[in-house]
């Protein structure tokens, strides 16, 4: 399996857990127990406030609107990355891209904290999507390269061990 396929599979699985959890909860029985485990897992990553979350037929997503949009946009960016590598913004240093990605979200949260503006579902959705997409574009090549190195090392160790046992 290529590093790209491993990466996309992992990001897809992450997002799938987010979207399938309300369905599991609604299904009841053992599925609801699995949903409980997923909610617990994501509770270490997200505040899971009801007022900040999407619901599906009364069942809450395991992460808030902003996190849902970050992860979904990240997945979309990872999918389309090969098609946008020629875009000039990719030539900016990654620190600048991270700052560009973070600024709207930081402003939305900061203004809400000091009481000037109330963050809404829409502002959380927009700023999370913006952040997730840009971070996805920044991190996709880095993670794929790291995975390539890990997989190559793993492959070399496996073939080396296999060759030693044959000798």
C-alpha positions as CSV (number, residue, x, y, z in Angstrom):
1,X,0.0,0.0,0.0
2,X,1.4,3.4,-0.9
3,X,2.0,6.1,1.7
4,X,-0.8,8.2,0.1
5,X,-3.3,5.4,0.4
6,X,-2.3,4.7,4.0
7,X,-2.7,8.4,4.8
8,X,-6.0,8.8,3.0
9,X,-7.3,5.6,4.7
10,X,-6.4,6.9,8.1
11,X,-7.9,10.3,7.6
12,X,-11.0,8.7,6.1
13,X,-11.4,6.4,9.1
14,X,-11.0,9.4,11.5
15,X,-13.8,11.3,9.6
16,X,-16.0,8.2,9.3
17,X,-15.9,7.7,13.1
18,X,-17.2,11.3,13.5
19,X,-20.1,10.8,11.0
20,X,-21.1,7.3,12.0
21,X,-21.2,7.8,15.7
22,X,-24.7,9.4,15.8
23,X,-26.0,6.6,13.6
24,X,-24.5,4.0,16.0
25,X,-26.1,5.8,19.0
26,X,-29.5,5.8,17.3
27,X,-29.2,2.2,16.4
28,X,-29.0,1.2,20.1
29,X,-27.7,-2.0,21.6
30,X,-24.1,-2.9,21.1
31,X,-23.8,-0.1,18.4
32,X,-24.7,2.4,21.1
33,X,-22.0,1.0,23.3
34,X,-19.5,1.4,20.5
35,X,-20.7,4.9,20.1
36,X,-20.1,5.5,23.8
37,X,-16.5,4.4,23.3
38,X,-16.1,6.8,20.3
39,X,-17.6,9.7,22.3
40,X,-15.1,8.9,25.1
41,X,-12.2,8.8,22.7
42,X,-13.1,12.2,21.1
43,X,-13.7,13.7,24.5
44,X,-9.9,13.9,24.9
45,X,-9.7,16.0,21.7
46,X,-12.9,18.2,21.8
47,X,-15.0,19.9,24.5
48,X,-18.2,18.3,22.9
49,X,-20.5,21.1,24.1
50,X,-24.1,20.5,23.0
51,X,-24.5,24.2,22.0
52,X,-21.4,23.9,19.7
53,X,-22.2,20.6,18.0
54,X,-24.1,19.2,15.1
55,X,-26.9,16.7,15.7
56,X,-28.4,14.0,13.5
57,X,-31.9,13.1,14.5
58,X,-31.2,14.2,18.1
59,X,-27.9,12.3,18.3
60,X,-24.9,14.6,18.8
61,X,-21.7,14.3,16.8
62,X,-18.7,13.3,18.9
63,X,-16.9,16.5,18.1
64,X,-18.1,20.1,17.8
65,X,-19.0,22.0,14.6
66,X,-15.5,23.5,14.3
67,X,-13.7,20.2,14.8
68,X,-16.1,18.4,12.4
69,X,-15.4,21.0,9.7
70,X,-11.6,21.0,10.4
71,X,-11.4,17.2,10.0
72,X,-13.7,17.1,7.0
73,X,-11.9,19.9,5.2
74,X,-8.6,18.3,6.0
75,X,-9.8,15.1,4.4
76,X,-11.0,17.0,1.3
77,X,-7.6,18.8,1.1
78,X,-5.7,15.5,1.3
79,X,-7.8,14.1,-1.5
80,X,-7.3,17.1,-3.9
81,X,-3.7,17.8,-2.9
82,X,-2.2,16.3,-6.1
83,X,-4.3,18.6,-8.2
84,X,-3.4,21.8,-6.4
85,X,0.4,21.5,-6.0
86,X,0.9,24.1,-8.7
87,X,-1.0,26.8,-6.7
88,X,1.3,29.7,-5.8
89,X,0.2,29.8,-2.1
90,X,1.9,26.5,-1.7
91,X,5.2,28.3,-2.2
92,X,4.7,30.3,0.9
93,X,6.6,29.0,4.0
94,X,4.5,26.6,6.0
95,X,4.6,29.0,9.0
96,X,2.8,31.6,6.9
97,X,0.2,29.2,5.7
98,X,-0.4,28.1,9.3
99,X,-0.8,31.8,10.4
100,X,-3.2,32.4,7.4
101,X,-5.2,29.3,8.4
102,X,-5.3,30.1,12.1
103,X,-6.1,33.8,12.0
104,X,-9.9,33.7,11.2
105,X,-10.4,31.0,13.9
106,X,-8.3,32.9,16.4
107,X,-10.2,36.1,15.7
108,X,-13.6,34.3,16.0
109,X,-12.7,32.7,19.3
110,X,-10.9,35.7,20.7
111,X,-13.8,38.1,20.0
112,X,-16.2,35.7,21.5
113,X,-14.1,35.4,24.7
114,X,-13.9,39.1,25.2
115,X,-17.6,39.6,24.4
116,X,-17.4,41.6,21.2
117,X,-18.8,39.0,19.0
118,X,-20.7,35.7,19.5
119,X,-19.3,32.8,17.6
120,X,-22.1,31.0,15.8
121,X,-22.5,27.7,14.1
122,X,-21.8,29.4,10.8
123,X,-18.6,31.2,12.0
124,X,-17.4,27.9,13.6
125,X,-18.1,26.0,10.3
126,X,-16.4,28.6,8.1
127,X,-13.3,29.2,10.2
128,X,-12.9,25.4,10.9
129,X,-13.3,24.6,7.2
130,X,-10.7,27.3,6.3
131,X,-8.3,26.0,8.9
132,X,-8.7,22.4,8.1
133,X,-8.3,22.9,4.3
134,X,-5.1,24.9,4.5
135,X,-3.6,22.7,7.2
136,X,-4.5,19.7,5.1
137,X,-2.6,21.2,2.1
138,X,0.4,22.0,4.4
139,X,0.5,18.6,6.2
140,X,-0.4,16.2,3.4
141,X,3.0,16.2,1.7
142,X,4.8,16.1,5.0
143,X,2.9,13.2,6.4
144,X,3.0,11.3,3.2
145,X,6.8,11.7,3.1
146,X,7.1,10.6,6.7
147,X,4.9,7.6,6.0
148,X,7.1,6.7,2.9
149,X,10.2,6.7,5.1
150,X,8.5,4.6,7.8
151,X,7.1,2.1,5.2
152,X,10.5,1.9,3.4
153,X,12.3,1.3,6.7
154,X,9.7,-1.3,7.7
155,X,10.0,-3.0,4.3
156,X,13.8,-3.1,4.5
157,X,13.7,-4.6,8.0
158,X,11.2,-7.2,6.8
159,X,13.2,-8.2,3.7
160,X,16.4,-8.1,5.7
161,X,15.0,-10.4,8.3
162,X,13.5,-12.7,5.6
163,X,16.9,-12.9,3.8
164,X,18.7,-13.7,7.0
165,X,16.3,-16.6,7.8
166,X,16.8,-18.0,4.2
167,X,20.6,-17.9,4.6
